[in-house]
């Protein structure tokens, strides 16, 4: 098939590259001329494990190309994917302007009726509105479920492929497109567009709720002397609950969970439905990063003139994405208390610096994780990159200030190893007497 994809962010670039890897001809369109230029030169705008090799191979073999406009022969495609951003507005609702810009472009430039596939995360009813814009084209909903850091695996081995459309032609074409991903079992969930649109919000909100619940449990463990590890194992062993997404941390971030939880709340408000759980999830997430800040202050004492090192600036491992990352709020908060913050991350140093600069803050980062900890009074492990899980604590202790401590917000370090090096330790709800 011939396919055009609008948007070269995480969703558009991974989806376009994955589809080209399946053997289809794909044009990825983006209005950002500099980004398109870099993509054509083999420079990716994001870090995603395995993606660069796939892009290089499919460009070389002529199945994948990039442009700032819909050009021949892709103006006669079989499928047009809308995979542009839907950033959050001040009231929590997603900004759909980019979606409708693409819809208008397709109405004006596509030379034959095709299927327009909305891949972007959008509120219920958006596909109906897109249909009113694109005219003769048929519209389908096909929400993405790609995890940053594991997006390639998620594309080729999806848990499910949701297709929402009342059109038999659209259903048939999308089933044909995803057929190579069904060889080990049926993964397609076919439904109407409105249910498809809501599935994405419901899934992300449910996962965010699990995270926030365990984060609150870590606070309760800290207050009562219980151990969050034991609580997680005891809860997760129940087959009705399961073990995934039950790890306490500094709060979720990224481009999906914060935005989608708030959008679900706004969607309920617009329809007169109180979404108390999604509202509480959002509040609990804000409280968790504030809880981490309190632990840092308790560990360091007066922060004025103290140096705090952050290991992990991205909101999760294997990505350079810092959108809504706990590192941003913590850096601003700690700096306001008089602390000097130094950061390290295997991939997100530059995106972190740019994000902080955009908010009016200059922050130092180091290329070496031990150099970042030089002279620090507190080391905060924020993101569980593999390189942080078993560091040389003796080496670390020599470079940190006298009486320094480690705050492990992911509970991945061995407490006895930290303390054996003469460093203090603070986890999230971990038994204080553990040695």
BELZIQUI-V393253 format. One record per helix or strand. SS is the DSSP state (H for helix, E for strand). FROM is the first residue (numbers start at 0). LEN is the number of residues. If there is no record, write none. Layout:
# BELZIQUI-V393253
SS_FROM_LEN / SS_FROM_LEN
This chain:
# BELZIQUI-V393253
E_1_5 / H_9_12 / E_24_5 / H_32_8 / E_47_1 / H_50_10 / E_63_4 / H_73_3 / E_78_4 / E_87_1 / E_93_1 / H_96_13 / E_114_4 / H_125_9 / E_137_4 / H_150_6 / E_160_4 / H_167_15 / E_187_4 / H_192_32 / H_227_9 / H_256_14 / H_275_25 / E_306_5 / E_318_1 / H_325_11 / E_339_5 / H_348_10 / E_363_2 / H_368_4 / E_377_4 / H_385_3 / H_392_7 / E_404_4 / H_414_6 / E_423_3
